[in-house]
Amino acid sequence: MFAAFTKALQQLSDPRLRGIVWRGVLVALSVFVGLFILVNWSLSGFGPDDVGLPATIGEPVAWTFRLLVDILGGLAVLVLTWLLFPAVATAVMGLFLDDAADAIEQRDYPALPAARRQPMLEAFAVAARFLALSILLNLIALPVYLLLPAVNLVLFYFLNGYLISREYFDMVAIRRVDKAEIVSMRRAYRGRLLGFGAVIAFLMTVPLVNLFVPVFATATMVHLFQGLRRKGIPA
């Protein structure tokens, strides 16, 4: 797995992939900004004036309370955007994965036959299903994220690492093998795939670095998949 990460990192500066890398950065940045706006809009219906304050409270106290609610609301927008970015970025990247995977395979695996390209409607369906599942599971885990320090980080990276590893593996593998083989490979190498997912989930929470992660994750998974495919499925 380390070799796959190393190859992918080296390819980010490859002139032949530069256009795809920057397109991936633009997509990731658009996702982050769009997600921030959406979350901010979703929470904008609740403000300081929505909380009934006793009439006996003086204006200085009321003003302080309103300021506190505004600050907490801003923090909530940032936290929710940070929590949802890995899932949303992964889902959106699925719509552009073929071009990135093709460029990497043509450079490093030129002997491979042409890959199966995923129809756009199918890609949308897969992305929507993954996004819905990711948001649902993260919302279920939200109380743990908020109330249990340390445990929240472990759960966040484990949960999103699993989801991300499964999605990237399936998106790359479906171009080369059938669904039955995908399931067999996923079971045989679940530890390595989870390790991949945990690393990617962590990188997606690092500001600025996370903008490069969707393309980096795609490149890594292409190399990881080809390596696992050569090894075969253990008996």
C-alpha positions as CSV (number, residue, x, y, z in Angstrom):
1,M,0.0,0.0,0.0
2,F,2.9,2.4,0.7
3,A,4.1,1.9,-2.8
4,A,0.7,2.9,-4.2
5,F,0.7,6.0,-2.1
6,T,4.2,6.9,-3.2
7,K,3.4,6.4,-6.9
8,A,0.3,8.5,-6.6
9,L,2.1,11.3,-4.9
10,Q,4.8,11.4,-7.6
11,Q,2.1,11.6,-10.3
12,L,0.6,14.7,-8.9
13,S,3.4,16.7,-10.5
14,D,3.4,14.7,-13.8
15,P,2.8,17.2,-16.7
16,R,0.6,14.6,-18.4
17,L,-1.7,14.5,-15.4
18,R,-1.5,18.2,-14.5
19,G,-4.8,19.1,-16.1
20,I,-6.6,16.3,-14.3
21,V,-5.0,17.3,-11.0
22,W,-6.1,20.9,-11.3
23,R,-9.5,19.9,-12.5
24,G,-9.8,17.7,-9.4
25,V,-8.7,20.6,-7.2
26,L,-11.3,22.9,-8.8
27,V,-14.0,20.2,-8.3
28,A,-13.0,19.7,-4.6
29,L,-12.9,23.5,-4.0
30,S,-16.3,23.8,-5.6
31,V,-17.6,21.0,-3.4
32,F,-16.3,22.7,-0.2
33,V,-17.7,26.1,-1.1
34,G,-21.0,24.7,-2.2
35,L,-21.2,22.5,0.9
36,F,-20.4,25.5,3.1
37,I,-23.2,27.6,1.5
38,L,-25.7,24.7,1.8
39,V,-24.9,24.0,5.4
40,N,-25.0,27.8,6.2
41,W,-28.4,28.1,4.5
42,S,-29.7,25.0,6.3
43,L,-28.8,26.5,9.7
44,S,-29.8,30.0,8.9
45,G,-33.4,29.4,10.0
46,F,-32.2,29.3,13.6
47,G,-30.9,32.5,15.2
48,P,-30.7,34.3,18.5
49,D,-34.2,35.8,18.1
50,D,-35.6,32.3,17.8
51,V,-34.8,31.7,21.5
52,G,-37.3,33.3,23.8
53,L,-35.5,35.4,26.5
54,P,-37.2,36.5,29.7
55,A,-38.3,40.1,29.5
56,T,-36.4,40.8,32.8
57,I,-33.0,40.2,31.1
58,G,-31.2,43.4,30.4
59,E,-30.1,44.4,26.9
60,P,-26.4,43.8,27.6
61,V,-27.1,40.2,28.6
62,A,-29.4,39.7,25.6
63,W,-26.8,41.2,23.2
64,T,-24.1,38.9,24.7
65,F,-26.4,35.9,24.2
66,R,-27.1,36.8,20.6
67,L,-23.4,37.2,19.9
68,L,-22.7,33.8,21.4
69,V,-25.4,32.1,19.3
70,D,-24.0,33.7,16.2
71,I,-20.5,32.5,17.0
72,L,-21.7,29.0,17.8
73,G,-23.7,29.0,14.6
74,G,-20.7,29.9,12.6
75,L,-18.7,27.1,14.2
76,A,-21.5,24.7,13.6
77,V,-21.4,25.5,9.8
78,L,-17.6,25.0,9.7
79,V,-17.8,21.7,11.7
80,L,-20.6,20.2,9.6
81,T,-18.8,21.3,6.4
82,W,-15.6,19.6,7.7
83,L,-17.5,16.4,8.6
84,L,-19.4,16.1,5.3
85,F,-16.5,17.1,3.0
86,P,-15.0,13.6,2.7
87,A,-18.3,12.0,1.7
88,V,-19.4,14.7,-0.7
89,A,-16.0,15.0,-2.4
90,T,-15.8,11.3,-2.9
91,A,-19.3,11.1,-4.4
92,V,-18.6,14.0,-6.8
93,M,-15.2,12.6,-7.8
94,G,-16.9,9.5,-8.9
95,L,-18.4,11.4,-11.7
96,F,-15.0,12.3,-13.0
97,L,-13.0,9.2,-12.1
98,D,-12.8,7.6,-15.5
99,D,-10.6,10.4,-17.0
100,A,-8.2,10.3,-14.1
101,A,-8.0,6.5,-14.0
102,D,-7.5,6.4,-17.8
103,A,-4.6,8.8,-17.6
104,I,-2.9,6.9,-14.9
105,E,-3.4,3.5,-16.6
106,Q,-2.1,4.8,-19.9
107,R,1.0,6.0,-18.2
108,D,1.8,3.1,-15.9
109,Y,-0.1,0.2,-17.3
110,P,-0.1,0.6,-21.1
111,A,-0.7,-3.1,-21.8
112,L,-4.1,-3.0,-20.2
113,P,-7.1,-3.3,-22.6
114,A,-9.6,-0.4,-22.7
115,A,-11.5,-0.2,-19.5
116,R,-15.3,-0.2,-19.2
117,R,-16.5,3.3,-18.9
118,Q,-19.3,3.9,-16.4
119,P,-22.4,5.5,-18.0
120,M,-23.2,8.9,-16.5
121,L,-26.6,7.8,-15.2
122,E,-25.0,4.8,-13.5
123,A,-22.3,7.0,-12.0
124,F,-25.0,9.5,-10.7
125,A,-26.9,6.6,-9.1
126,V,-23.8,5.2,-7.4
127,A,-22.7,8.6,-6.2
128,A,-26.2,9.4,-4.8
129,R,-26.4,6.1,-3.0
130,F,-23.0,6.5,-1.4
131,L,-23.7,10.1,-0.4
132,A,-27.0,9.3,1.2
133,L,-25.5,6.4,3.2
134,S,-22.5,8.5,4.3
135,I,-24.6,11.4,5.4
136,L,-27.0,9.0,7.3
137,L,-24.2,7.2,9.1
138,N,-22.4,10.3,10.0
139,L,-25.6,11.9,11.4
140,I,-26.2,8.8,13.5
141,A,-22.7,9.1,14.8
142,L,-23.0,12.9,15.4
143,P,-23.8,12.5,19.2
144,V,-20.5,10.6,19.6
145,Y,-18.6,13.2,17.6
146,L,-19.9,15.9,19.8
147,L,-19.8,14.3,23.3
148,L,-16.9,11.8,23.4
149,P,-13.5,13.4,22.8
150,A,-10.8,11.1,21.3
151,V,-13.4,8.4,20.7
152,N,-15.0,10.8,18.2
153,L,-11.9,11.0,16.1
154,V,-11.4,7.2,16.1
155,L,-15.0,6.7,15.1
156,F,-14.9,9.4,12.4
157,Y,-11.8,8.1,10.7
158,F,-12.9,4.5,11.0
159,L,-16.4,5.0,9.7
160,N,-15.4,7.4,6.9
161,G,-12.3,5.3,6.1
162,Y,-14.5,2.3,5.5
163,L,-17.0,4.2,3.4
164,I,-14.3,5.9,1.3
165,S,-12.2,2.7,0.8
166,R,-15.2,0.8,-0.4
167,E,-16.4,3.5,-2.7
168,Y,-13.0,4.2,-4.4
169,F,-12.3,0.5,-4.7
170,D,-15.6,-0.2,-6.3
171,M,-15.3,2.8,-8.7
172,V,-11.9,1.7,-9.9
173,A,-12.5,-2.1,-9.9
174,I,-15.8,-2.0,-11.8
175,R,-13.9,-0.7,-14.8
176,R,-11.9,-4.0,-14.9
177,V,-13.7,-6.8,-13.2
178,D,-17.2,-8.0,-12.5
179,K,-19.1,-7.4,-9.3
180,A,-18.6,-11.0,-8.0
181,E,-14.8,-10.5,-8.2
182,I,-15.1,-7.1,-6.6
183,V,-16.8,-8.6,-3.6
184,S,-14.2,-11.4,-3.3
185,M,-11.3,-9.0,-3.5
186,R,-12.9,-6.6,-1.0
187,R,-13.2,-9.4,1.5
188,A,-9.8,-10.8,0.9
189,Y,-8.0,-7.4,1.3
190,R,-10.4,-5.5,3.7
191,G,-7.5,-4.6,6.1
192,R,-5.5,-2.9,3.4
193,L,-8.5,-1.2,1.9
194,L,-9.5,0.1,5.4
195,G,-6.0,1.4,5.9
196,F,-6.2,3.2,2.6
197,G,-9.6,4.7,3.5
198,A,-8.4,5.9,6.9
199,V,-5.4,7.7,5.4
200,I,-7.6,9.3,2.8
201,A,-10.3,10.3,5.3
202,F,-7.6,11.9,7.5
203,L,-6.1,13.8,4.5
204,M,-9.5,15.1,3.5
205,T,-9.8,16.9,6.9
206,V,-6.5,18.7,6.4
207,P,-7.1,22.2,5.0
208,L,-5.7,22.9,1.5
209,V,-4.3,19.4,1.3
210,N,-7.9,18.1,1.0
211,L,-8.3,19.9,-2.3
212,F,-5.7,17.5,-3.9
213,V,-7.0,14.4,-2.2
214,P,-9.7,13.2,-4.6
215,V,-7.3,12.9,-7.5
216,F,-4.6,11.5,-5.2
217,A,-7.0,8.9,-3.8
218,T,-8.0,7.9,-7.3
219,A,-4.4,7.5,-8.4
220,T,-3.5,5.5,-5.2
221,M,-6.5,3.2,-5.7
222,V,-5.6,2.5,-9.3
223,H,-2.1,1.4,-8.2
224,L,-3.4,-0.5,-5.2
225,F,-6.1,-2.3,-7.3
226,Q,-3.6,-3.4,-10.0
227,G,-1.2,-4.6,-7.3
228,L,-3.9,-6.6,-5.5
229,R,-5.2,-8.0,-8.8
230,R,-1.7,-9.3,-9.7
231,K,-1.5,-11.0,-6.3
232,G,-4.9,-12.7,-6.8
233,I,-7.4,-13.8,-4.2
234,P,-6.0,-16.0,-1.5
235,A,-7.4,-19.5,-1.3
